[in-house]
Amino acid sequence: MAAMRQAKFAIGDVVRHRLFPFRGVVYDVDPEFANSQDWWLSIPEEIRPKKDQPFYHLLAENDQTFYPAYVSEQNLLPDAHNGGVAHPKCSELFEVFDGDRYVLKAGVSALN
């Protein structure tokens, strides 16, 4: 049995995608891939991530819209130095961006 990797990012961390122009805040973490096979196969093979790594649920944004995203650890970089995100659902899960990360609201389950 393979050892499970420790997640590099945590709930509340602000990250950006390594390849695509979007960023977001982590609101849930899967220790390894937990989406559909169809979703995974829809990613072009040359950039398809390995399944045996943490995957992150993000409240994501780009220059045009807000949306949920599911991203492998290998494709994320820390991005708190660029400030918080403007995703409207942030206020439902988080109290405030403290300059380093978002603080989860008391009594809120991030697994929404």
C-alpha distances in whole Angstrom, upper triangle without the diagonal:
4,7,9,12,16,18,21,24,25,27,30,30,32,30,32,30,30,31,33,36,35,34,33,31,28,28,24,21,18,15,14,16,18,21,23,22,26,26,23,25,28,27,29,26,27,26,24,21,17,15,12,14,17,20,23,26,29,33,34,37,39,42,43,41,38,35,32,29,25,24,21,21,22,25,26,28,30,34,35,38,39,40,39,38,41,39,41,38,37,40,38,35,36,39,40,38,39,39,35,34,34,35,33,36,36,35,34,30,29,27,30
4,6,9,13,15,18,21,22,24,28,27,29,27,28,27,26,28,30,33,32,31,30,29,25,26,22,19,16,12,12,14,17,20,22,21,25,24,21,23,26,25,26,24,25,24,21,18,14,13,9,11,14,17,20,23,26,30,31,34,36,40,40,38,36,33,30,27,23,21,18,18,18,22,23,25,27,30,32,34,36,36,36,35,38,36,39,36,35,38,36,33,34,37,37,36,36,36,32,31,32,32,31,34,35,34,32,29,27,25,29
4,6,9,12,15,18,19,22,25,24,26,25,27,26,25,28,30,32,31,29,28,27,23,24,21,17,15,11,11,15,17,20,23,22,26,25,22,25,27,26,27,25,26,24,22,18,15,14,10,11,12,16,19,22,25,29,30,33,35,38,40,37,35,32,29,26,22,21,18,16,17,21,21,23,24,28,29,32,34,34,33,33,36,35,37,34,33,35,34,31,31,34,34,33,33,33,29,28,29,29,29,32,32,31,30,27,25,24,27
4,7,9,12,15,16,18,22,21,23,22,24,23,23,25,27,29,27,26,24,23,19,20,17,13,11,7,8,12,14,17,20,20,24,22,20,23,25,24,26,24,25,22,20,16,14,12,8,8,9,12,15,18,21,25,26,29,31,35,36,34,31,29,25,22,19,17,15,13,15,18,18,20,21,25,26,29,31,31,30,30,33,31,33,30,29,32,31,27,28,31,31,30,30,30,26,25,26,26,25,28,29,28,26,23,21,20,24
4,6,9,12,13,16,19,18,20,19,21,20,20,22,24,26,25,23,22,21,17,19,16,12,11,7,9,12,15,18,21,21,24,22,20,23,25,23,25,23,23,21,19,15,13,12,8,7,7,11,13,17,19,23,24,27,29,33,34,32,29,27,24,21,18,16,13,11,12,16,15,17,18,22,23,25,27,28,27,27,30,29,31,29,27,30,29,26,26,29,29,27,27,27,23,22,23,24,24,27,28,28,26,23,21,20,23
4,6,9,10,13,16,15,18,17,19,19,20,23,24,26,24,22,20,18,15,17,14,11,11,8,10,14,16,19,22,23,26,24,22,25,26,24,26,25,25,22,21,17,15,14,11,9,8,11,13,16,18,21,23,26,28,31,33,31,28,26,23,20,18,16,13,11,13,16,15,16,16,19,20,23,25,25,24,25,28,27,29,27,25,27,27,23,23,26,26,24,24,24,20,19,20,21,20,24,25,25,23,21,18,18,22
4,6,7,10,13,12,14,13,16,16,17,20,21,22,20,18,17,15,12,13,11,8,9,7,9,12,14,17,21,22,24,22,20,23,24,22,24,24,24,21,19,15,14,13,11,8,6,9,9,13,14,18,19,22,24,28,29,27,24,22,19,17,14,13,10,8,11,13,12,13,13,16,17,20,22,22,21,21,24,23,26,23,21,24,24,20,20,23,23,21,21,21,17,16,17,18,18,21,23,23,21,18,16,16,19
4,7,11,12,10,12,11,13,14,15,18,19,21,19,16,15,14,11,14,13,10,12,10,12,15,17,19,23,24,26,23,21,24,25,22,24,24,23,20,19,16,16,15,14,10,8,10,10,13,14,17,18,21,23,26,28,26,24,22,20,17,15,13,11,7,10,12,10,10,10,13,14,17,19,19,19,20,23,22,25,23,21,24,24,21,20,22,21,19,19,18,15,14,16,17,18,22,23,24,22,20,17,18,21
4,7,9,6,9,8,11,13,14,18,18,19,16,13,12,10,8,10,10,8,11,11,13,15,17,19,22,24,25,22,21,25,25,22,25,25,24,21,20,17,17,17,16,12,9,10,8,11,11,14,15,18,20,23,25,23,21,19,17,15,13,12,11,8,11,12,9,9,8,11,12,15,16,16,15,16,19,19,21,19,17,20,20,17,16,19,18,16,16,16,12,10,12,14,14,18,20,21,19,17,14,15,18
4,6,6,9,10,14,15,17,20,21,21,18,15,12,9,7,8,8,7,11,11,14,16,17,19,23,25,26,23,23,26,26,24,27,27,27,24,23,19,20,18,17,14,11,11,9,10,11,13,15,18,21,24,26,24,20,19,16,15,14,13,13,11,14,15,12,12,11,13,12,16,17,16,15,16,19,18,20,18,15,18,18,14,13,16,15,14,15,15,12,9,10,11,11,15,16,17,15,14,11,13,15
4,6,9,11,14,16,19,21,21,21,18,14,11,8,5,5,6,7,11,13,15,17,17,19,22,25,26,23,23,27,26,25,28,29,29,25,24,21,21,20,19,16,13,12,9,9,9,11,13,17,20,23,24,22,18,17,14,14,13,14,14,13,17,17,14,14,13,14,13,17,17,16,14,14,16,15,17,14,12,14,14,10,10,13,13,12,14,15,12,9,8,9,8,11,13,14,12,11,8,10,12
4,7,9,13,16,18,21,20,20,16,13,10,6,5,6,9,11,14,16,19,20,20,21,25,27,28,25,25,28,28,26,29,30,30,26,25,23,24,23,22,19,15,14,11,11,9,10,12,15,18,21,22,20,17,16,14,14,15,15,16,15,18,17,14,14,11,12,10,14,14,12,10,11,14,13,15,13,10,12,12,9,8,10,10,8,10,11,9,5,4,6,7,10,13,15,12,12,9,12,14
4,6,10,13,15,18,18,17,14,11,8,6,6,8,10,11,15,16,18,19,20,21,25,27,28,24,24,27,27,25,27,28,27,24,23,21,22,21,21,17,14,13,10,11,10,11,12,14,17,20,22,20,17,17,15,14,14,13,14,13,15,14,11,10,8,8,7,11,12,11,9,11,14,14,16,15,12,15,16,13,11,13,12,9,11,10,7,5,6,9,10,14,17,19,16,16,12,15,17
4,7,10,13,16,15,14,11,7,6,4,7,10,12,13,17,18,20,20,21,22,25,27,27,24,24,27,26,23,26,27,26,22,22,20,22,22,22,19,16,14,11,12,9,10,10,11,13,16,18,17,15,15,14,13,14,13,14,13,15,13,10,9,6,5,5,9,9,8,7,8,11,12,15,14,11,14,16,14,12,14,12,9,11,10,8,6,8,11,13,16,19,21,18,18,15,17,18
4,7,9,12,12,11,9,6,6,6,8,11,13,13,16,17,18,18,20,20,23,25,25,21,21,24,23,20,22,23,23,19,19,17,19,20,20,16,14,13,10,11,9,10,9,11,12,15,18,16,14,14,13,12,12,10,12,10,12,10,6,5,4,5,7,10,9,10,10,10,13,13,17,16,14,17,19,17,16,18,16,13,15,13,11,10,11,15,16,19,22,24,21,20,17,18,19
4,6,9,8,8,6,4,6,9,10,14,15,15,18,19,19,19,21,20,23,24,24,20,20,22,21,18,20,21,20,16,17,16,19,19,20,17,15,14,12,12,10,11,9,10,10,13,15,15,14,14,13,11,12,10,11,11,11,8,6,5,6,6,9,11,10,11,11,11,14,14,17,17,16,19,21,19,18,21,19,16,18,16,14,13,15,18,19,23,26,27,24,23,19,21,21
4,6,6,7,6,6,9,11,12,15,16,16,17,18,18,17,19,18,21,21,21,18,17,19,18,15,16,18,16,13,14,13,16,17,18,16,14,12,11,12,11,12,10,11,10,14,16,15,14,14,13,10,11,8,9,9,9,6,5,6,9,9,13,14,13,15,15,14,16,16,19,19,18,22,23,21,21,24,22,19,21,19,18,17,18,21,22,25,28,29,26,25,21,21,22
4,6,8,9,9,12,14,15,18,19,18,19,20,19,18,21,20,22,22,22,19,18,20,18,15,15,17,15,11,13,12,15,17,18,16,15,14,14,15,14,16,14,14,13,16,18,18,18,17,17,14,13,10,10,10,8,5,5,6,10,11,14,15,15,17,18,17,20,19,23,23,22,26,27,25,24,27,25,22,24,21,19,19,21,24,25,28,31,32,29,28,24,24,25
4,7,9,11,14,17,17,21,21,20,21,22,20,19,21,20,22,22,21,18,17,18,16,13,13,14,12,9,12,12,15,18,20,17,17,16,15,17,16,17,14,14,13,15,17,18,18,17,17,14,14,11,12,12,10,7,9,10,13,14,17,18,17,20,20,18,21,20,24,24,23,27,28,27,27,29,28,25,27,24,23,22,23,27,28,31,34,35,31,30,26,26,27
4,6,9,12,15,17,19,20,20,21,22,21,20,21,20,21,22,21,17,17,18,16,13,13,16,14,11,13,14,18,19,21,19,19,16,15,16,14,15,12,11,9,12,13,14,14,14,14,12,13,11,13,14,13,9,10,11,14,14,17,18,16,18,18,16,18,17,21,21,21,25,26,25,25,28,26,23,26,24,22,21,22,26,26,29,33,33,30,29,25,25,25
4,7,11,14,16,19,21,21,23,24,24,22,24,22,24,24,23,20,20,21,19,16,17,20,18,15,17,17,21,22,24,22,21,18,17,16,14,14,10,9,6,8,11,12,12,13,14,12,14,13,15,16,15,12,11,12,14,12,15,16,14,16,16,14,15,15,19,20,19,23,24,24,23,26,24,21,24,21,21,20,21,25,25,28,31,33,29,28,25,25,25
4,7,11,13,16,17,18,20,22,22,20,21,20,22,23,23,19,19,21,19,17,18,21,20,16,17,17,21,21,23,20,19,16,14,13,10,10,7,6,5,8,10,10,10,10,11,10,12,11,14,15,15,11,10,11,12,11,13,15,12,14,13,10,12,12,15,16,16,19,21,20,20,22,21,18,21,19,18,17,18,21,22,24,28,29,25,25,21,22,22
4,7,10,13,15,16,18,20,21,20,21,20,23,24,24,20,20,23,21,19,21,23,22,18,19,18,21,21,23,19,17,15,12,12,8,8,6,6,7,10,12,11,10,10,11,10,12,11,13,13,14,11,9,9,9,8,10,12,10,11,10,8,10,10,14,14,13,17,18,17,17,19,17,15,17,16,15,13,14,17,18,21,24,26,23,22,18,20,20
4,7,9,12,13,16,19,19,19,19,19,22,24,24,20,20,23,22,20,22,24,24,20,20,19,21,21,22,19,16,14,10,9,6,5,4,6,9,12,14,12,9,9,9,8,11,10,13,13,15,13,10,11,10,9,10,13,11,11,8,6,9,8,11,11,10,13,15,13,13,16,14,12,15,14,13,11,11,14,15,17,21,22,19,18,15,16,16
4,6,9,11,15,17,18,18,19,19,22,25,25,21,22,25,24,22,25,26,26,22,22,20,22,21,22,18,15,13,9,8,5,5,7,9,12,15,17,15,11,11,10,10,11,11,14,13,16,14,11,11,10,9,9,13,12,11,8,7,10,9,12,10,8,12,13,10,10,13,12,10,13,13,11,8,8,11,11,14,17,19,15,15,11,14,14
4,6,7,11,13,15,15,16,16,20,22,23,20,20,23,22,21,24,25,25,21,20,18,19,18,19,15,12,10,6,6,5,7,9,12,15,19,20,17,14,12,10,9,10,10,12,11,14,13,11,12,11,11,11,15,15,14,12,11,13,12,14,12,10,13,13,11,11,14,14,12,15,15,13,10,9,11,11,14,17,17,14,13,9,11,12
4,7,11,13,15,16,15,16,19,22,23,20,20,24,23,22,26,27,27,24,22,20,21,19,20,17,13,11,8,6,6,7,10,14,17,20,21,18,14,13,10,10,10,12,14,14,17,16,14,16,14,15,15,18,18,17,14,13,14,12,13,10,9,12,11,8,9,13,14,13,16,17,15,11,10,11,9,12,14,14,11,9,6,7,8
4,7,10,12,12,12,13,17,20,21,18,18,22,22,21,24,25,26,23,21,18,19,17,17,14,10,9,6,5,7,10,13,16,19,23,23,20,17,14,11,11,10,11,12,12,16,16,14,16,16,17,17,21,21,20,17,16,18,15,17,14,13,15,14,11,13,16,17,17,19,20,17,14,13,13,11,14,16,15,12,9,6,6,8
4,6,9,10,10,12,16,18,20,17,17,21,21,20,23,23,24,21,19,16,16,13,13,10,7,6,5,6,9,12,14,18,21,25,25,22,19,17,13,12,9,10,10,10,14,14,13,15,15,17,18,21,22,21,19,18,21,18,20,17,16,19,18,15,16,19,20,19,21,21,18,15,15,16,14,17,19,18,15,12,9,9,12
4,5,7,7,9,13,15,18,15,15,18,19,18,22,22,23,20,17,14,13,11,10,9,6,5,6,8,12,15,17,20,23,27,27,24,21,18,15,13,10,10,9,10,14,15,14,17,18,20,21,25,25,25,23,22,24,21,23,20,19,22,21,18,19,23,24,23,24,25,22,19,19,19,18,20,22,21,18,15,12,10,13
4,7,8,12,15,17,19,17,16,19,21,20,23,22,23,20,17,14,12,10,8,7,4,7,9,11,15,18,20,23,26,29,30,28,25,22,18,16,13,12,10,10,13,15,15,17,18,21,22,25,26,26,25,24,27,24,26,23,22,25,24,21,22,25,26,25,26,26,23,20,21,21,20,23,24,23,21,17,15,14,17
4,6,9,12,13,16,14,13,16,18,17,19,18,20,17,14,11,9,6,5,5,5,6,9,12,15,19,20,23,25,29,30,27,25,21,18,15,12,11,9,10,12,14,15,18,19,22,24,27,28,28,26,25,28,25,27,25,24,27,26,23,24,28,28,27,28,28,25,23,23,24,23,26,27,26,23,20,17,16,18
4,6,9,10,12,11,9,12,14,13,16,16,18,15,12,10,8,5,7,7,7,6,9,11,14,18,18,22,24,27,28,25,23,19,16,13,10,9,8,10,12,13,15,18,20,23,25,28,28,28,26,25,27,24,26,24,24,27,26,23,25,28,29,28,30,29,26,24,24,25,24,26,28,27,24,21,18,16,18
4,7,9,12,10,10,13,15,15,18,18,20,18,15,13,12,8,10,10,9,8,10,11,14,17,19,22,24,28,28,25,22,19,15,13,10,11,11,13,15,16,17,21,22,24,26,29,29,29,27,25,27,24,25,22,23,26,24,22,24,28,29,28,30,30,28,25,24,25,23,25,27,25,22,19,16,14,15
4,7,9,7,7,11,12,12,16,16,19,17,13,12,13,10,12,13,12,9,11,11,14,17,17,20,22,26,25,23,20,17,13,11,8,10,11,14,16,16,17,21,23,25,26,30,29,29,27,25,26,23,24,22,23,26,24,22,25,28,29,28,31,31,29,26,25,26,24,26,28,27,23,20,18,15,16
4,5,5,6,9,10,12,15,16,19,17,14,14,14,11,14,15,15,13,14,14,17,19,20,23,24,28,26,24,22,18,16,14,11,13,14,17,19,18,20,24,26,28,30,33,32,32,30,27,28,25,27,24,26,29,27,25,28,32,33,32,34,35,32,29,29,30,28,30,31,30,27,23,21,18,18
4,5,5,6,9,10,13,13,16,15,12,12,12,10,14,15,16,14,17,17,20,22,22,25,26,29,28,26,24,21,18,16,13,14,14,18,19,19,21,25,27,29,31,34,34,34,32,30,31,28,30,27,29,32,30,29,31,35,35,34,37,37,34,32,31,33,31,33,35,33,30,27,24,21,22
4,5,5,6,9,12,13,16,15,12,14,15,13,17,18,19,16,18,17,20,22,21,24,24,27,26,24,23,20,18,16,14,15,16,19,20,19,22,25,28,29,32,35,34,34,32,29,30,27,29,27,29,32,30,29,31,35,36,35,38,37,35,32,32,34,32,34,36,34,31,28,25,23,23
4,6,5,7,11,12,15,13,10,12,13,12,16,16,16,13,14,14,16,18,18,20,21,24,23,21,20,16,14,12,10,11,13,16,17,16,18,22,25,26,28,31,30,30,28,26,26,23,25,24,25,28,27,26,28,32,32,31,34,34,31,29,28,30,29,31,33,32,28,25,23,20,20
4,5,6,9,9,12,11,7,8,10,9,13,13,14,12,14,15,17,19,19,21,22,25,24,23,22,18,16,13,10,11,11,14,15,14,17,21,23,25,28,30,30,30,29,26,28,25,27,26,26,30,29,27,29,33,33,32,34,33,31,29,29,31,29,32,34,33,29,26,24,21,22
4,5,7,8,11,11,8,10,11,11,15,16,18,16,18,18,20,23,21,23,24,27,26,25,24,21,19,16,14,14,14,18,17,16,20,23,26,28,31,33,32,33,32,29,30,28,30,29,30,33,32,31,33,36,36,35,37,37,34,32,32,34,33,35,38,37,33,30,27,25,25
4,6,8,11,11,9,11,14,14,18,18,19,16,18,18,19,21,19,21,21,23,23,21,21,18,17,14,13,13,14,18,18,16,19,23,26,27,29,32,30,31,30,27,28,25,28,27,28,31,30,30,31,35,35,34,36,35,33,31,31,33,32,35,37,36,33,30,27,25,25
4,6,8,7,5,8,11,12,16,16,17,14,16,17,18,20,18,19,19,22,22,21,20,18,16,13,12,11,12,15,14,13,16,19,23,24,27,29,28,29,28,25,27,25,27,26,27,31,30,29,30,34,34,32,34,33,31,29,29,32,31,34,36,36,32,30,26,25,25
4,6,6,6,10,12,14,18,18,19,17,19,20,21,23,21,22,21,23,23,23,23,21,20,17,15,14,14,17,15,14,17,21,24,25,29,30,29,31,30,28,29,27,30,29,30,34,34,32,34,37,36,34,37,35,33,32,32,35,34,37,40,39,36,33,30,28,29
4,5,5,8,10,13,16,17,19,17,20,21,22,25,23,24,24,26,27,26,26,24,22,19,17,15,14,17,15,14,18,21,25,26,30,32,31,33,32,30,32,30,33,32,32,36,36,34,35,39,38,36,38,36,34,33,33,36,36,38,41,41,37,34,31,29,30
4,6,9,11,14,17,17,19,18,20,22,23,25,23,24,23,26,26,26,26,24,23,20,18,16,15,17,14,13,17,20,23,25,29,30,29,31,31,29,31,30,33,32,33,36,36,35,36,39,38,35,37,35,33,32,33,36,36,39,41,41,38,36,32,31,32
4,6,9,12,15,15,16,15,17,19,19,22,20,21,20,23,23,23,23,21,20,16,15,12,11,13,11,10,13,16,20,21,25,26,26,28,27,26,28,26,30,29,29,33,33,31,32,35,34,32,33,32,29,28,29,32,32,35,38,38,34,32,28,27,28
4,7,9,12,12,14,13,15,17,18,21,19,21,21,24,25,24,23,20,19,15,13,11,9,12,10,10,14,17,20,22,26,28,27,29,28,26,28,26,29,28,28,32,32,30,31,34,34,31,33,32,30,28,29,31,31,34,36,36,33,30,27,25,26
4,6,9,9,11,10,13,15,17,20,19,21,21,25,25,24,23,20,18,14,12,9,7,9,7,8,11,15,18,20,24,26,26,27,26,25,27,25,28,27,27,30,30,28,29,32,32,29,31,30,27,26,27,29,28,32,34,34,30,28,24,23,25
4,6,7,10,10,13,16,18,22,21,24,25,28,29,27,26,23,20,17,13,11,8,10,9,11,14,17,20,23,25,28,28,29,29,27,30,28,31,29,29,32,31,29,30,33,33,31,32,31,28,27,28,30,29,32,34,34,31,28,25,23,25
4,6,8,8,12,15,17,21,21,24,25,29,29,27,25,22,19,16,12,11,8,10,10,12,15,18,21,23,26,29,29,30,28,27,29,27,30,28,27,31,30,27,28,32,32,30,32,31,28,26,27,29,27,30,32,31,28,25,22,20,22
4,7,9,13,16,19,22,23,26,27,31,32,30,28,25,21,18,14,13,9,10,11,13,15,18,20,24,26,28,29,30,29,28,31,29,31,29,28,32,30,28,29,32,32,30,31,31,28,26,27,28,27,30,31,31,28,25,22,21,23
4,6,10,13,16,20,20,23,25,28,29,27,25,22,19,16,13,10,7,7,8,11,12,15,17,20,22,25,26,26,25,25,28,26,28,26,25,29,28,25,26,29,29,27,28,27,24,22,23,25,24,27,29,28,26,23,20,19,21
4,7,10,13,16,17,21,23,26,27,25,22,20,17,14,10,9,6,6,9,11,11,13,15,18,19,22,23,24,22,22,25,23,25,23,22,25,24,21,22,25,25,23,25,24,21,19,20,21,20,23,25,25,22,19,16,15,18
4,7,10,13,14,17,19,23,24,22,19,16,13,10,7,5,4,6,9,10,10,13,14,17,19,22,22,22,21,20,22,20,22,20,19,23,22,19,20,24,24,22,24,24,21,18,19,20,19,22,24,24,21,18,15,14,16
4,6,10,11,14,17,21,21,19,16,14,10,8,6,5,6,7,11,10,9,12,13,15,16,19,19,19,17,16,18,16,19,16,15,19,18,16,17,20,20,19,21,21,18,15,15,17,16,19,21,21,18,15,12,11,13
4,7,9,13,15,19,19,17,13,11,7,6,5,7,9,11,14,13,11,14,15,16,17,20,20,19,16,15,16,13,15,13,13,16,15,13,15,18,19,18,20,21,18,15,14,16,15,17,20,19,16,14,10,9,10
4,5,9,12,16,16,13,10,8,6,5,6,8,11,12,14,13,11,13,13,13,14,17,16,16,13,11,13,10,13,11,10,14,14,12,13,16,16,15,18,18,16,13,12,15,14,16,19,20,16,15,11,11,12
4,7,11,14,14,11,7,6,5,7,9,11,14,15,18,15,13,15,15,14,14,17,16,14,11,9,9,6,9,7,7,11,11,10,11,15,15,14,17,17,16,13,12,14,13,15,19,19,16,15,11,12,12
4,7,11,11,8,6,5,6,6,9,10,14,15,17,14,12,14,14,12,14,16,14,14,11,8,9,7,10,10,10,14,14,14,14,17,17,15,18,18,17,15,14,17,17,19,22,23,19,19,15,16,15
4,7,8,6,4,6,8,9,12,13,17,18,19,16,14,15,15,13,14,16,13,13,11,7,8,6,10,11,11,15,16,16,16,19,18,16,19,18,18,16,15,19,19,21,25,25,22,22,18,19,18
4,5,6,7,9,11,11,14,15,18,19,19,16,15,15,16,14,15,17,14,14,13,10,10,10,13,15,15,18,20,20,20,22,20,18,22,20,20,19,19,22,22,24,28,29,26,25,22,23,22
4,6,9,12,15,15,18,18,21,22,23,19,18,18,19,16,17,18,14,15,14,11,11,11,14,17,17,20,22,22,22,24,22,20,23,21,22,21,21,24,25,27,31,32,28,28,25,26,25
4,7,10,14,15,18,19,22,24,24,21,20,21,21,19,20,21,18,18,17,13,12,11,13,16,17,20,21,22,23,25,23,22,25,24,25,23,22,26,26,27,31,32,28,28,25,26,24
4,7,10,12,16,17,21,22,24,20,19,20,21,18,19,21,18,18,15,12,10,9,11,13,14,17,18,19,20,22,21,20,24,23,23,21,20,23,23,24,28,28,25,25,22,22,21
4,7,9,13,15,19,20,22,19,17,19,19,17,18,20,17,16,14,10,8,6,8,9,11,14,14,15,16,19,18,18,21,21,21,19,17,20,20,21,24,25,21,21,18,19,17
4,6,10,13,16,18,20,17,16,18,19,18,19,21,19,18,15,12,11,8,10,10,11,15,14,15,17,20,20,19,23,22,22,19,18,20,19,21,24,24,20,19,16,16,14
4,7,10,14,16,18,16,15,17,18,17,18,21,20,19,16,13,13,10,11,10,11,15,14,14,16,19,19,19,22,22,21,18,17,19,17,19,22,22,18,17,13,13,12
4,6,10,12,14,12,12,14,16,16,18,21,19,19,17,14,15,12,14,13,14,17,17,16,17,21,21,20,23,22,21,18,17,20,19,21,24,24,20,18,15,14,14
4,7,10,12,10,11,14,16,17,19,22,21,21,19,16,18,15,18,16,16,20,19,17,19,23,23,21,24,24,22,19,18,21,19,22,24,24,20,18,15,13,14
4,7,8,7,7,11,13,15,17,20,19,20,18,17,19,17,20,18,18,22,21,19,20,24,23,21,24,23,20,18,19,21,20,23,26,26,22,20,16,16,17
4,5,6,7,11,13,16,18,21,21,22,21,19,22,20,23,21,21,24,24,22,22,26,25,23,25,24,21,19,20,22,22,25,27,27,24,22,18,17,19
4,5,5,8,11,14,16,19,19,20,20,19,22,21,24,22,21,24,24,22,22,25,24,22,23,22,19,17,19,21,21,24,27,27,24,22,18,18,20
4,6,8,12,14,17,19,20,22,21,21,24,23,26,25,24,27,28,25,25,28,27,24,25,24,21,20,22,24,24,28,30,31,28,26,22,22,24
4,7,10,13,16,18,18,19,19,18,21,20,24,23,22,25,26,24,24,27,25,23,24,22,20,19,20,23,24,27,30,30,27,25,21,22,23
4,7,9,12,14,14,16,16,15,18,18,21,20,19,23,23,21,21,23,22,19,20,19,16,15,17,20,21,24,27,28,25,23,19,20,21
4,6,10,11,12,14,14,15,18,18,22,21,19,23,24,22,21,23,21,18,19,16,14,14,16,19,21,24,27,28,26,24,21,22,24
4,6,8,9,11,12,13,17,17,21,20,18,21,22,20,18,20,18,14,15,13,10,10,13,16,18,22,24,26,24,23,19,21,23
4,5,6,8,9,10,14,15,18,19,16,19,21,19,17,19,16,13,13,11,9,10,12,16,18,21,24,26,24,23,20,22,23
4,5,5,7,9,13,14,18,18,15,17,19,17,15,16,13,9,10,7,6,7,9,13,16,19,22,24,22,22,19,22,23
4,5,9,11,15,17,20,21,18,20,23,21,18,19,15,11,11,8,7,10,13,16,19,22,25,27,25,26,23,26,26
4,7,9,12,15,18,19,16,19,21,20,18,18,15,12,12,9,10,11,13,17,19,22,25,28,26,26,23,25,26
4,7,10,12,15,16,13,15,18,17,15,15,12,8,9,7,8,9,10,14,16,19,22,25,23,24,21,24,24
4,7,9,12,13,10,12,15,14,11,12,9,6,9,8,9,8,8,11,14,16,19,22,19,20,18,20,20
4,6,9,10,8,11,13,13,11,13,11,9,12,11,12,10,10,13,14,16,20,22,19,20,17,19,19
4,6,9,8,9,12,13,12,13,12,11,14,14,15,14,12,15,16,17,21,22,19,20,18,20,19
4,6,6,8,10,11,11,13,13,12,16,16,17,14,12,15,15,16,20,21,17,18,15,17,16
4,5,7,8,10,11,13,13,13,17,18,19,16,14,15,15,15,19,19,16,17,15,17,15
4,5,5,7,9,11,12,13,17,18,19,15,12,14,12,12,16,16,13,14,12,13,11
4,5,6,6,8,9,10,13,15,15,12,9,10,9,10,14,15,12,13,11,13,12
4,6,5,7,8,10,13,16,16,13,10,10,10,9,12,14,11,13,12,15,13
4,6,8,11,13,16,19,19,15,12,11,9,8,11,11,9,11,10,12,10
4,7,10,11,14,17,16,13,9,9,6,6,9,10,6,8,7,10,9
4,6,8,11,13,13,10,6,5,4,5,9,11,8,10,9,13,12
4,7,9,12,13,11,7,5,6,5,8,11,10,13,12,16,16
4,6,9,10,8,6,6,8,9,12,15,14,16,15,18,18
4,6,7,6,4,6,9,11,14,17,16,17,16,19,19
4,6,6,6,7,11,13,15,19,18,19,18,21,22
4,6,8,10,14,16,19,22,21,22,20,23,24
4,7,9,13,16,18,21,20,20,18,21,23
4,6,9,13,15,18,16,17,14,18,19
4,6,9,12,15,13,14,12,15,16
4,6,9,12,11,12,11,15,16
4,6,9,7,9,8,12,12
4,6,6,9,9,13,13
4,6,9,10,14,14
4,7,10,12,12
4,6,9,9
4,5,6
4,6
4
